[in-house]
Amino acid sequence: MTDTISVYDLQSADLAARYESVLAETVHASIADYIPRGSGLLSLDVGAGSGRDAAWLASLGHEVVAVEPAAGMRAEAQRRHPDPRIRWLDDRLPDLNVVHGLGIAYDLILLSAVWMHIPPPARARAFRKLATLLKPGGVMLMSLREGPPEPGRAMWPAPAGEVEAFARSHGLAVLRSVTSDDRLGRPDVRWTAMCLRLPDDGAGALPLLRGVILNDEKSSTYKLGLLRAVARIADAAPALAVPRPDEDAVDVPLGLVALNWIRMYLPLVAAGLPQMPGNTGPDGLGFAKAGFRDLLAGNVAAQDLRIGTRFTGDRATAIARALVEARRTIVDMPATFTRFPNSDMPVFAAAATAPPRLRGELTLDGEVLRAFGTLTVPGHVWRTLQRLGAWVEPVLVAEWARLVRAYGERMSQPVALGEVEAQLAWLDPARDTLLARSVAKRLLDRGHTITCVWTGARLEAGRNRLDIDHCLPWSAWPCGDLWNLLPASPRVNQHLKRDRLPSAAALATAREEIVGWWEVAWRSDPALGSRFEREAVAALPVNTGSSSEDIFAALEWRRLRLRQDQQVQEWSGARSAGIEADLVRQNPL
C-alpha cells in the first residue's frame, strides 16, 4: 500500500477537490439512516481523505477520529475542515496500531472507498482489527468499489460476499447492502454500500470474568489478585499496554502487574487477614519472602508504590526483591491456572525476563516495569476491563472479602464485615496541589508572568488570586500528575469549570497556555522535568522523549477517552461563555 499512499500524498490537492465536489450526504444517502444520532457519540473515519465525511459527521454532533496515512491528504483536510471535533491520526490498515493504542471504542466506523486498497490476504486481519473497535451496538459503514483501478493506485476486487463472511465470523449483522452508480459519473465504476452492526449485548468478556471471579475453584485469593492488578492497569495506566501485532491482545508490563499485586496485598497481610486456608500474616504466601517482609517491617505505605516514584538505598532493594518474588508467584500460580471455561488454555500468557540490575536507586517507570517481562491479556478481556471496570471492580472486592471471611471461619478467626473491604480500598494520591502552587509562587517571585490557561488572564500570588485546576477533573479520574495540574483563576476553577471535562474546543483554545506552563513550570526544572515525563508516559498515549506538543496531543486523546468511558459532563470554556474579556479586565497583563 506504500505506493498507493504516495500517490494520494502527491495528488492530494486534486483528489481533495474531486471528493469535495460531491456532498457526503449524497454519497452516503443509502445508509445515512443507520448513522447514530445524539450527543456524546464518537466516530472513526478510516481513510478519511479530504475530511469531507469527517466534517459531515462532526456537523451531526459526533466527535471524530480521522485516520489518514497520506500526509498531503491530512494537511489538505485540516486546511479545509479545521474543526476541533475532528482529531487526525497517521495510521493505516490492516493494523491500525495507533488507533488501538488509544483504547477507545466507537459508535460508528466509516470506511468510504478504502476496502479495495487492502490486499485480500490482509483483509481478515483488517476486519478483525476494525470489529474490535466497535462499541456494543456500534455500526460499521463500508463502501465497496467495482470497476477498473485508477492509474498508480493499487486496487483489488471487493466483493460484498467477502465482507458478509467476515461479518458473520465476528458476530456482526448485515443490516443493508445497496449497489449504486458512481457519484462522480464514471460509467465503469459502481459502489456497494454496506451497513454492519455489532449486537448490543454489552457483555464483552464479562461472562468470562464473572466465571473466574465467582465460579472458579480457588485455593487462595491469587486469581482475584491477578485480575484486579490488571484491571487497575486498564484504568490508570492503559498507555503502558502494547497491542500485539498478530493477534487481538495486548502486552502489559509484568513488573507493573507485580507492583499492583504488592500494593494490594501489603495492607491485607499487615492486618493479618488470611489469603488462603491456614494463612496468617506473611507465612504460607509464596510471594511474601524477604523483599515483601522488608516492606512490611519498614511500614511502606501501599499508596507509595505507584508509577513514577523513585526509591534509593534499602527501600529500593526491598521493592526490587518484592517485585521479583511477586512476579514468580503470579507466573507460576494465577497466570497458569486462570483458564477459559471448559479448557486447559490459560487466559493470560506470562513471559518473565531478567529483572533490571539495581544501581543504587529504583525508578518505577514504564521501562523498568517492562524489564520484568510481559503479561499478555486477550483483547476482549482488556477492552472489558477498560470500558466496564466500574462494574468489575466491586465484584472483585466483594468476592475477595467473601473468600477471606470463609478462610477466617475455617480457622475460628472471624473476620468482621467491612474489614477486608477497608484494606482493599485503592488509595489514590491525595488531592494535593501544593507543589504546583509552590512552583507558581516561585516563578512569580522571579518575575515570570503566569496566566489562567482557560482565559489568558494574568494571575497573582495568593489563594484568592491564583488557583490550581485539574485539567481532567479529579472527581472523574483521580490524577495528581504534574501534566494535569494547571494554573487557573479561582472564578473559573471553583465556579465555572469545577468538576466538568473541558470540551475539545476549550482544550484546543487553551493549548498555547497549557504547553507554555508545562515548559516553564516542569520541563525546565531538572528534577521535576523527569517526573513530568514519567507520569505523562504512564498515563497518556505518548512515548519517552516526546515534545510538549506531543504530550498535549496525548492529553486530547485522554480527554476523549474519559468522555467516552464515563460520559463526564463537558465545559465549553470561559472564552466561549463570553467572560474572557471581563476576566482580563480584572487581571490585565
PyMOL commands that set and color helices and strands:
alter all, ss='L'
color gray80, all
select helices_A, chain A and resi 2-10+12-20+24-27+32-34+52-59+71-80+97-101+115-117+120-131+160-169+206-215+222-236+238-240+254-270+290-297+302-304+313-332+334-337+366-370+379-387+389-410+419-424+434-445+482-484+490-497+504-509+511-523+526-539+548-566+580-586
alter helices_A, ss='H'
color red, helices_A
select strands_A, chain A and resi 42-46+63-67+86-89+106-112+134-146+173-181+190-197+242-243+249-253+310-312+349-352+361-363+373-378+450-451+458-459+467-470+485-488+501-502+570-571
alter strands_A, ss='S'
color yellow, strands_A
deselect
rebuild
show_as cartoon
